[in-house]
Amino acid sequence: MTNYASQFNKYIQLTINNLKEKNYSQAEENIKQAMLVNPHSPVVQNLYGILEELLREDHLALKHYRAAYAFDPTYEPAIRNLKRITSIDHRFDKIDVDFGDKPSVLLKNIKRNNEI
């Protein structure tokens, strides 16, 4: 694994942990660092969308989910988050975001990040 890939993965994991712990300012800093390493990553845009959604900025979350989808139309977490946030029931459901940290997604992310 290249230094860039390991650095990127470190920032992604820190971001996910920060979001789950509701440490939003630190999550944003880690997202920005990951974006410096790989600005065209759907993973980064998806996590930025999650941050905005948790901050109740749905219009900004939607922009980031769309950006993630534009970078990689096969990136499943962005697809699921986009479908969820645009559904009519979204306002009434609890926020159940896809961080992209489930086992099948992690393997795809590792393969994708090694191509940095």
PyMOL commands that set and color helices and strands:
alter all, ss='L'
color gray80, all
select helices_A, chain A and resi 3-20+24-37+42-54+58-71+76-85+90-92+103-113
alter helices_A, ss='H'
color red, helices_A
deselect
rebuild
show_as cartoon
